[in-house]
Amino acid sequence: MTQREPLALHFDERVLDHDTGTALHEAAPSPWFAANEPHTEGRLRIERMHDILERGPVAESIRFAPGRLADEDELARVHDPAYVREVRRAIEAGGGWVTGTTRLGAGSYDPLRAAAGTALAAAETVLSGAAPMAYALTRPPGHHAQRAQADGYCFFNGAALAVDAARRAGIERVLVIDWDVHHGNGTQDIFYERDDVLTVSLHMDHGAWGPSHPQTGRLEERGAGSGLGFNQNVPLPLGAGNTAYLRAFDEVVAPLAERFRPGMIVCASGQDASAYDPNGRHNVSMPGFAGIGARVRALADAHTDGRAILIQEGGYNPSYAPYCLLATVEGLLGAPTTPDPLAYVPDQTLGLDERFAEIARMLADAA
């Protein structure tokens, strides 16, 4: 594989100003501790991701580009306008906990608009032909943001906005690939009844987690109405590892892409499936993420003239998630892979043959 032309990396420093405050991991601080910790979704993880791309081995293959603020009319293309106003008013009232895991700061509105706008800027770069691939390095993540519901640290869905931008630019069919360790329920919700967007989510088999996240991420959630068959979940057992994720690309994503023939690929790119992530523990390591990046590039080369838009999602260990992002980008670029600086955790493949056989039977029945 030869190294391709520079990747456009869009970043807006205003996303760092989204203040998630202190927490017990991702919940409200415990009164039993005098020394509090920052909320898991903090700025350090993105600062370090930016550092490793700016100063690490792929720096010369990246063209850094700005983000921008999305306006409310743009947000309302994928979210209920009343919901957008509700988020703004909650921030103006001082912010606070929106769900048990998800917190707004008093100054979060421009950072949230910058996250959404940076996703749109990345989409615009690819759609204009300025670069074949663009990566929006943003926070907070967005793939849990439903049409009218925040959760999982997410308020506005950057991947969905990128899909909408592609459709508005005349792209007839858009493939969404989400490998964040959690189910991309927000993106599923937004496109669940549409046949012009195929959403595929690879994730731990965590099920629903309450009224703010009623979707299960299980195989039976396949779309509704004209969208039936255009939502594919790939729930994976805890600790699945590199083998599971790469088999999912080879045995599920690639055949679906061949059948769907997308004109654009949008990726919800999370690194929280790593062994060291406080939210993941799926044992994916740097070689696995490099394999994911390489497979995205291969799919783009096969179906979309090499074009893909990638939006940052999870990845919460600030020591290891940046290396996993580096590996993802090395795979996208076809660049030499960096040795893993921490450790290798063996893949857990127990039960994978049965799971993939079940998915294969479902896909065959739907063909």
C-alpha positions as CSV (number, residue, x, y, z in Angstrom):
1,M,0.0,0.0,0.0
2,T,1.4,3.4,-1.0
3,Q,1.1,6.5,1.1
4,R,-1.7,8.8,-0.1
5,E,-1.9,12.5,-0.3
6,P,-2.2,14.5,3.0
7,L,-5.2,14.0,5.2
8,A,-7.1,17.1,6.1
9,L,-7.4,17.4,9.9
10,H,-10.0,19.9,11.0
11,F,-9.7,21.3,14.6
12,D,-11.2,24.2,16.4
13,E,-9.7,25.1,19.8
14,R,-13.1,26.3,21.1
15,V,-14.1,22.6,21.6
16,L,-11.6,22.5,24.5
17,D,-13.7,25.1,26.4
18,H,-16.7,22.6,26.9
19,D,-16.3,22.3,30.7
20,T,-17.6,18.9,31.9
21,G,-16.5,19.7,35.5
22,T,-15.7,17.1,38.2
23,A,-17.3,13.7,38.4
24,L,-17.0,10.2,39.6
25,H,-15.8,8.9,36.3
26,E,-18.9,10.0,34.4
27,A,-21.4,10.3,37.2
28,A,-21.9,13.1,39.7
29,P,-19.0,13.5,42.2
30,S,-19.2,11.3,45.3
31,P,-19.5,13.1,48.7
32,W,-17.2,10.5,50.1
33,F,-14.2,11.9,48.3
34,A,-12.5,15.2,49.1
35,A,-10.2,15.0,46.1
36,N,-12.4,15.0,43.0
37,E,-11.4,14.0,39.5
38,P,-12.4,15.5,36.2
39,H,-15.2,14.1,34.2
40,T,-14.0,11.4,31.8
41,E,-15.0,13.4,28.7
42,G,-12.4,16.1,29.2
43,R,-10.2,18.3,27.1
44,L,-6.9,16.5,27.7
45,R,-7.8,13.5,25.5
46,I,-8.3,15.8,22.5
47,E,-5.3,17.9,23.3
48,R,-3.1,14.8,23.3
49,M,-4.7,13.5,20.1
50,H,-3.9,16.8,18.4
51,D,-0.3,16.7,19.8
52,I,0.4,13.2,18.5
53,L,-0.8,14.1,15.0
54,E,1.0,17.4,15.0
55,R,4.3,16.2,16.5
56,G,4.3,12.4,15.7
57,P,5.4,10.4,12.7
58,V,2.5,11.3,10.4
59,A,2.7,15.0,10.9
60,E,4.1,15.6,7.4
61,S,1.2,13.7,5.9
62,I,-1.5,15.9,7.6
63,R,-2.8,19.2,6.4
64,F,-4.2,21.1,9.4
65,A,-7.4,23.0,8.7
66,P,-9.7,25.1,10.9
67,G,-13.2,24.3,12.1
68,R,-16.1,26.7,12.4
69,L,-19.3,27.3,14.3
70,A,-22.5,25.6,13.1
71,D,-25.5,27.8,13.3
72,E,-28.9,26.7,14.6
73,D,-30.4,26.2,11.2
74,E,-27.6,23.8,10.3
75,L,-28.1,21.9,13.6
76,A,-31.8,21.7,12.9
77,R,-31.1,19.7,9.7
78,V,-30.7,16.6,11.8
79,H,-32.1,17.6,15.2
80,D,-35.5,18.9,16.2
81,P,-35.3,22.7,16.3
82,A,-37.0,22.8,19.7
83,Y,-34.3,20.5,21.0
84,V,-31.6,22.8,19.7
85,R,-33.2,25.7,21.5
86,E,-33.6,23.6,24.7
87,V,-29.8,22.8,24.7
88,R,-29.0,26.5,24.3
89,R,-31.4,27.6,27.1
90,A,-30.0,25.0,29.4
91,I,-26.5,26.4,28.9
92,E,-27.7,30.0,29.3
93,A,-29.3,28.9,32.6
94,G,-25.9,27.7,33.9
95,G,-25.7,24.2,32.5
96,G,-25.6,21.1,34.7
97,W,-26.3,17.4,34.4
98,V,-28.6,16.6,31.5
99,T,-28.5,12.8,32.1
100,G,-26.7,10.7,34.6
101,T,-23.5,10.8,32.5
102,T,-23.8,13.9,30.5
103,R,-23.0,17.4,31.7
104,L,-23.2,20.9,30.2
105,G,-21.0,23.8,31.3
106,A,-22.2,27.4,31.5
107,G,-20.1,28.3,28.5
108,S,-20.6,25.2,26.4
109,Y,-22.8,26.5,23.6
110,D,-20.0,27.8,21.3
111,P,-17.9,24.7,22.0
112,L,-20.8,22.5,21.0
113,R,-21.4,24.5,17.9
114,A,-17.7,24.3,17.1
115,A,-17.7,20.6,17.4
116,A,-20.7,20.4,15.0
117,G,-19.2,23.0,12.7
118,T,-15.9,21.2,12.6
119,A,-17.6,18.1,11.4
120,L,-19.3,20.1,8.7
121,A,-16.0,21.7,7.8
122,A,-14.4,18.3,7.3
123,A,-17.4,17.3,5.2
124,E,-17.1,20.4,3.1
125,T,-13.4,19.8,2.4
126,V,-14.1,16.3,1.0
127,L,-17.3,17.3,-0.9
128,S,-15.5,20.2,-2.5
129,G,-12.6,18.0,-3.7
130,A,-10.0,19.9,-1.6
131,A,-8.9,16.6,0.0
132,P,-10.0,13.0,-0.5
133,M,-10.2,12.4,3.3
134,A,-10.8,14.7,6.2
135,Y,-10.9,14.1,9.9
136,A,-12.8,16.2,12.4
137,L,-11.0,16.2,15.7
138,T,-13.7,17.3,18.0
139,R,-15.3,17.0,21.4
140,P,-17.7,16.2,22.9
141,P,-18.6,13.1,20.8
142,G,-21.9,13.1,19.0
143,H,-23.1,9.7,18.0
144,H,-25.4,9.2,21.0
145,A,-27.2,12.5,20.2
146,Q,-30.6,11.5,18.8
147,R,-33.0,13.8,17.0
148,A,-34.2,15.3,20.2
149,Q,-32.3,13.6,23.1
150,A,-28.8,14.2,24.5
151,D,-26.9,11.4,26.2
152,G,-23.5,9.6,26.5
153,Y,-21.7,13.0,26.6
154,C,-23.3,13.9,23.2
155,F,-25.5,16.9,22.3
156,F,-25.2,17.4,18.5
157,N,-24.5,14.6,16.1
158,G,-21.5,15.4,13.9
159,A,-21.6,12.2,11.9
160,A,-25.3,12.8,11.1
161,L,-24.5,16.4,10.0
162,A,-21.7,15.1,7.7
163,V,-24.2,12.7,6.2
164,D,-26.7,15.4,5.7
165,A,-24.1,17.6,4.0
166,A,-23.2,14.8,1.6
167,R,-26.9,14.2,0.7
168,R,-27.4,18.0,0.2
169,A,-24.3,17.9,-2.1
170,G,-26.1,15.4,-4.3
171,I,-24.5,12.2,-3.0
172,E,-27.3,9.6,-3.4
173,R,-26.2,7.0,-0.9
174,V,-24.1,7.4,2.2
175,L,-22.5,4.6,4.3
176,V,-22.0,5.3,8.0
177,I,-19.4,3.1,9.8
178,D,-19.3,3.5,13.6
179,W,-16.6,1.6,15.5
180,D,-16.8,3.5,18.8
181,V,-17.2,0.9,21.5
182,H,-20.7,2.0,22.2
183,H,-23.7,1.6,20.0
184,G,-24.2,4.6,17.7
185,N,-27.8,4.9,18.8
186,G,-28.2,8.6,17.9
187,T,-27.2,8.1,14.3
188,Q,-29.4,5.1,14.2
189,D,-32.3,7.1,15.5
190,I,-31.9,9.9,13.0
191,F,-31.7,7.7,9.9
192,Y,-33.8,4.7,11.0
193,E,-36.5,5.1,8.4
194,R,-34.3,6.1,5.4
195,D,-33.0,3.9,2.6
196,D,-30.4,6.5,1.3
197,V,-28.2,6.1,4.4
198,L,-26.9,2.7,5.5
199,T,-25.8,2.8,9.2
200,V,-23.5,0.1,10.5
201,S,-22.4,0.1,14.2
202,L,-19.7,-2.1,15.7
203,H,-20.0,-2.1,19.5
204,M,-20.0,-3.9,22.8
205,D,-23.2,-5.8,23.5
206,H,-24.3,-3.4,26.2
207,G,-28.0,-3.1,25.4
208,A,-30.2,-0.2,26.3
209,W,-29.3,1.9,29.3
210,G,-32.5,3.8,30.2
211,P,-35.0,6.3,28.8
212,S,-32.3,8.5,27.2
213,H,-30.9,5.5,25.4
214,P,-33.7,3.1,24.6
215,Q,-32.1,1.5,21.6
216,T,-30.5,-1.9,22.3
217,G,-27.9,-2.1,19.5
218,R,-29.0,-5.7,18.9
219,L,-29.4,-7.5,15.6
220,E,-33.2,-7.1,15.5
221,E,-32.9,-3.3,15.2
222,R,-32.7,-3.2,11.4
223,G,-34.6,0.0,10.4
224,A,-38.2,0.7,9.9
225,G,-40.5,1.6,7.0
226,S,-38.4,2.3,3.8
227,G,-35.3,2.1,6.1
228,L,-35.9,-1.6,6.9
229,G,-32.6,-3.4,6.2
230,F,-30.6,-0.2,6.2
231,N,-29.4,-0.3,9.8
232,Q,-27.0,-3.0,10.7
233,N,-25.8,-3.5,14.3
234,V,-22.8,-5.7,15.1
235,P,-22.9,-6.3,18.9
236,L,-19.7,-7.9,20.0
237,P,-18.8,-9.8,23.3
238,L,-16.8,-8.0,25.9
239,G,-13.1,-8.3,25.2
240,A,-13.6,-9.1,21.6
241,G,-10.3,-7.6,20.4
242,N,-8.7,-6.9,17.1
243,T,-9.9,-10.1,15.4
244,A,-13.5,-9.4,16.1
245,Y,-13.4,-5.8,14.8
246,L,-11.4,-6.7,11.6
247,R,-13.7,-9.7,10.9
248,A,-16.7,-7.4,11.3
249,F,-15.2,-5.1,8.6
250,D,-14.4,-8.1,6.3
251,E,-17.5,-10.2,6.8
252,V,-20.2,-7.5,7.4
253,V,-19.2,-4.0,6.4
254,A,-17.4,-4.9,3.1
255,P,-20.3,-7.1,1.8
256,L,-22.9,-4.5,2.8
257,A,-20.9,-1.8,1.1
258,E,-20.6,-3.9,-2.1
259,R,-24.4,-4.3,-2.1
260,F,-25.2,-0.7,-1.1
261,R,-22.7,1.0,-3.4
262,P,-22.3,4.3,-1.4
263,G,-21.2,7.5,-2.9
264,M,-19.7,8.7,0.3
265,I,-18.4,7.1,3.6
266,V,-18.8,8.8,6.9
267,C,-17.1,7.3,9.9
268,A,-17.8,7.7,13.6
269,S,-14.2,7.1,14.8
270,G,-13.8,6.2,18.4
271,Q,-10.8,4.7,20.2
272,D,-12.6,3.6,23.3
273,A,-12.6,-0.1,22.3
274,S,-9.0,-0.3,23.6
275,A,-8.0,-2.5,26.5
276,Y,-7.0,0.5,28.5
277,D,-10.1,2.6,28.1
278,P,-12.3,3.3,31.1
279,N,-15.4,3.0,29.0
280,G,-14.4,0.1,26.7
281,R,-12.1,-2.8,27.5
282,H,-12.7,-4.4,24.2
283,N,-9.0,-5.2,23.9
284,V,-8.5,-3.5,20.5
285,S,-4.9,-2.4,20.3
286,M,-2.9,-0.2,17.9
287,P,-2.6,-2.9,15.2
288,G,-6.4,-3.3,15.3
289,F,-7.0,0.4,14.8
290,A,-4.4,0.5,12.0
291,G,-6.4,-2.4,10.4
292,I,-9.6,-0.4,10.7
293,G,-8.0,2.6,9.1
294,A,-6.6,0.5,6.2
295,R,-10.1,-1.1,5.7
296,V,-11.8,2.3,5.6
297,R,-9.3,3.4,2.9
298,A,-9.9,0.2,0.9
299,L,-13.6,0.7,1.0
300,A,-13.3,4.3,0.0
301,D,-11.0,3.4,-2.9
302,A,-13.4,0.7,-4.0
303,H,-16.6,2.7,-3.8
304,T,-16.2,6.5,-3.4
305,D,-13.1,7.5,-5.4
306,G,-11.1,7.4,-2.2
307,R,-13.3,9.8,-0.3
308,A,-14.3,9.5,3.3
309,I,-15.2,11.8,6.2
310,L,-14.2,10.9,9.7
311,I,-15.6,12.4,12.9
312,Q,-13.9,11.9,16.3
313,E,-16.1,10.0,18.9
314,G,-14.9,8.3,22.1
315,G,-11.4,7.4,23.4
316,Y,-11.0,8.4,27.1
317,N,-7.6,7.2,28.2
318,P,-5.4,10.2,27.5
319,S,-2.3,8.0,27.6
320,Y,-3.4,5.4,25.0
321,A,-6.3,6.8,23.0
322,P,-4.0,9.2,21.1
323,Y,-1.8,6.3,20.0
324,C,-4.9,4.4,18.8
325,L,-5.9,7.5,16.8
326,L,-2.3,7.6,15.4
327,A,-2.7,4.0,14.3
328,T,-6.0,4.7,12.7
329,V,-4.5,7.5,10.7
330,E,-1.5,5.4,9.7
331,G,-3.9,2.8,8.4
332,L,-5.8,5.5,6.4
333,L,-2.6,6.8,4.9
334,G,-0.9,3.5,4.3
335,A,1.9,4.8,6.4
336,P,4.4,2.6,8.4
337,T,2.9,1.5,11.7
338,T,4.2,2.8,15.0
339,P,5.1,0.1,17.7
340,D,2.6,-0.1,20.6
341,P,4.2,1.8,23.5
342,L,2.2,0.1,26.2
343,A,1.3,-3.6,25.9
344,Y,-0.5,-6.2,23.8
345,V,-3.6,-7.9,25.1
346,P,-4.5,-11.2,23.3
347,D,-7.7,-11.3,21.3
348,Q,-10.8,-12.9,22.9
349,T,-12.4,-14.8,20.1
350,L,-14.8,-17.0,22.1
351,G,-18.2,-17.0,20.5
352,L,-17.3,-15.0,17.4
353,D,-17.9,-17.8,14.9
354,E,-21.4,-18.2,16.2
355,R,-22.1,-14.4,16.2
356,F,-20.8,-13.9,12.7
357,A,-22.7,-17.0,11.4
358,E,-25.9,-15.5,12.8
359,I,-25.2,-12.2,11.1
360,A,-24.4,-14.0,7.8
361,R,-27.7,-15.8,7.9
362,M,-29.6,-12.6,8.5
363,L,-27.8,-10.9,5.6
364,A,-28.5,-13.8,3.3
365,D,-32.2,-13.8,4.2
366,A,-32.3,-10.1,3.5
367,A,-30.6,-10.3,0.1
